[in-house]
Amino acid sequence: MKIAFLGLGAMGAAMAGNLLKHGHAVIAWNRSEAPARAIEALGAAIAPTPAEAARQAEIAITMLADDAAAEAVTLGENGVIEGLARGAAHVSMSTISVALSERLAEAHAARGQAYAAAPVFGRPEAAAAAKLFIAAAGEAALIEKIRPALEAMGQRIFIMGERPAQANLVKLTGNFLITCVIESLAEAFALTAKGGVETARVQELLTETLFAAPVYKTYGGLILEDKFAPPGFKMPLGLKDNRLLQQAAEKLEVPLPFAAIVRDRFLAALANGDGGLDWSAIARRAKEDAGIERS
């Protein structure tokens, strides 16, 4: 397939590289030059604007940091929507708000373009290994059309519904659950450490028995080792996702008490100078609250 790929951060660069490995033709665009040149060296073409990248493609994939970037690259001057042909598709793989996803669906439909959402679960190392889990939503025929591209980047695709925004809601919910895991592990480690139990032993017991899931193993290891740099997912992005989750919950009139607790952990982390660390560094707050110094 001929694919425009817009957004070459740690995740996007790996995903675009896997598209190339599977024989897809990639036309890339990135706001900064260095990542674009790196993917060009792997065989991608480079476009000067999002519109020009989309003009040459059957599908345009965006993998961008937040709503502001996704809106500007898609709907702004020289954006994807200006270049995408009628009948071609935009696939948003970014973690964006439900509200923006709904706006994008309406804007593309008005131009005779297709739109699907396919946000991903996985850290940069999973993206590099094409081991992402993908939550996709959109018209069934469109999902089948873009499936070869999705399969090049992920190990499994989960269909969430025919409205693209449904996938975005699921993605925000999944990220919320990850932060709950981080917070609960941090509290458990703080409690047992203050009770004189070696944290490594607690982590081994939990992650090799009742909680032998990747999310507990990954984040348990990061918390145990206080290994929050370089970040796999930056702290401000975690706070952003929490905010988007609560906006969606408010619209649907669904209370999420734990989300407020996690929000305060993010705010405390930023206030304590941890904004440049991985989002799992919110775990430091539990140790501090327990009067345990950082290792």
N, C-alpha and C positions, 0 to 999 in steps of 0.2 A: 504494500500500500504506500501511497505518497502521503506523508504525515508531516504537518507543521507541528513543531514542539516549542512552546514558549515558556521560559522559566527554567534556568539551568543552575539552580542551587544544588546543594548536596544530594537531594532526592532527585530532582529533575535531570541532572546530568547523568546519573546512573540509569535512570529510566530511558532516556533518549539513547544512551549507549546500548542498552539491551534491544531496543527497536532496530538499531543498525545491525546488531549481531544476528538478528532474525531475518535479515534481508530487506527490511523496509527502507524506503527512501525518506530521509529526514531533512526537512528544511527548518533550521533552528533560528530562534531569536532570543536574545537576552539583553537586559538593560546595560549590564557591564560587559566589557569586551573580552576579558581573559577567559571566562567559561565558554564563550562562543568559539573562540579560537581552539580551545581544547577539544571540543566536540567536532569541530571542522577537521582536525587532524585525524579523527576516527572515520571520516567519510561523509559527514553531514554537509549540506549546503547552508550558507548563512544569509539571512534576509535582513535588510536594513530597518524594516518596520514590521510590527505584527500583521498589518494588513497585507504586506507583500508576501510574508510567509504563508498566510492563509490562502492567498490568491492561487498558489500553486498546489494546494493540497486537497485530498479527498476528506480528510479529517484534520482538525486543528486541536491539539491537546494543550491545555494550560495547566501549569504546576507552579503556582504563585503563593506568596507568603500570606496574604490577607485579602479582605474585601476590597480595600482601596486599590491594591495592585491588580486584582482580578477585574475590577470595574474599569480601570484605566486602560488596561491592555485589551480588553474585549470591546468596550463601548466608547472609549475615548478616541481622540483624533488619530487617524491611521491605525485604528484598532482592528481586531480580528473580524468584527462584524462587517467592516467596510470591504474587506478583501474576500471573504468567504463566498463562494458561489452558491446560487440557489441549489438546494438539494444536498450540499455538502454539510458536514456536521462539526460542531464544536463539542469537545468532551472536556469538561472541567474536572480535573483530578485534584484540585486544591481543596483545602479545608476552609470553606466559606460559609456564610450565614445562609439559613433557609430562605430568608427574605431576598437576598441577592440572587440565589439560584432561581427563585421564582421570576425575578425580573429578567434574568438572562433568557429563561425559557420563552417569555413573552416577546422579548426583543428579537430573538432569532426567528420565532414563528412569524412575526410581522414581515420578515424579509425572505420567507420561504426557505429558511435554513433549519437544520435539525439540531437538537441539543440534548445531551445526556450528561449526567453527573456520575463520576466514578472515583470518589476519593479513596485513599489507600490507608491501610494499617501496616506499619512497619517502619523501622529506623533505617538510616542510610545504608547500613551493612546489608539489610534485607533487600533494599532497592538494588544494590550492586549485584546481589546474587539472584535477582529476579524471583524473590521469594515473598513479595508483597501479597497481602490479602486485599481484594478489591471489592468495595461495596458499590454496585452499579444500579442505576435507575434511569429509565427512559422507555420509549416505545420499544416493544419486543423486537421488531424488525431492525431498528437502529442498533440495539444491543448486539444482535447477531452480526451486523455489518462491522462493528468495531471490535468484536471479540478477538480476531487474530492479533490486533495491536495490544489489547489488554492481556492476552495470554503470553505475549512476549515479555511482559513486565512483572507478572504476578504468578503465584502458584495456584491460586484459586479465586474464582469470581463468584460473588454472592449477589443475586438479583433481589433488590429491595422493593421494587414496584415500578410502575409506569410513569410516575411523576418524578422528575429528576431530584426535586428537593427532598424526597424521601431518603435518598442516599446520603444527602448532606446532614439530615437529622440523625441518621444512624451513626455517621462518622463522629459527630459531636458527642453523641451518647457514649460511643466507644472510648473516646478520649477522656470523657468524664470518669468512666469506670477505671481507666488506667490511673488517673490521679487519686482515686479512692484507694486503689491498691498501694500506691506510693505512701499515702498518708497512714493507712492501717499498718503497713510494714514498719514505718518509722516509729509509730507509737508502740508497737509490739517490741521492737528492738530497744527503744528507750526504757520501757518498763523492765524488761529482763536484764538489760545491762545494769540498771541501777540496783537490781536484785542480786547482782554478782554473777550472772550467767554470761559466758563468753558469747558474743553476738554471732560469731562464725558457726557455733554449734546450733544456735537457734535457727539460723538461716538454713543450715544443712537439714535439720529435722523438718522444717516447714516445707522446703522446696523439693524434698525427696519423698514426701508422704502425702499429706492432705492437700498441699498446694503445689503440686508438681506440674505447674503450667508455665509456659514461656514467660508470661508477663511477670510472674512472681520470681522466677529465676533471674531474669534480666535485671529487673529493678532492685531485687534483693541484693544482687551482686554489686550494683552501683552504690547502693546505700551503705553496704558493708565496707566497701573500699573507699567511700567518700570520693568516688570517681565521677565528678560532674563536669570535667573539662577534658577535651573539647566537647562542646554540647552536641548531642545528636538531634535535639529538639530544644530550641532556645526558650528560656523562661518567659519572655514577653509573649511568645506565641502560645504558650500554655495558658496564660492569663486571657489572651484574646479568645481562645476557644471556649474557656469557661464563660466569658461574657456572652458569646454567641449562643451557647447552650441555654443560658438563663433567659436570653431574649426570646428564644423559641419556646421555652417552657412557659414564660409569662403569657405569650400569645395563645398558647393552648390551655392555659389555666391549670398547669401541673406544678405543684410545689416540689422543689428539690432542695431539702434542707442541707444535705451533704455538700451540694454545690457551693453554698455560701461559706461553709467551713474551708473548702479548698480555695475559694477566692481569697479569703483572708490569709491563707498560707502563701499564696502567690504575692499578695501585696506586702506581706512581711519580708518575703525573700528579696523583693525589689528594694524595700526600705533599708535592708541590711547589706546592700551592695552585691547581691547575687544575680543581678540581671543578665550577666554574661555567661551564666552557667546553664547546664542542662536543666530542664524543668523538674527533674527528679530531685534537685537540690532543695525543693520545698521540705524534704525529709529532715533537713538540718533544724528546722524549727522545733520538732518534737524533742530532740536532744537538748536544745537550749531551754525549752519549757521545763524539762526535768532536771535542769541544773547540771547537765553533763557537758563538759567542754568538748569542742571538736577535736577529732583525732588528728 
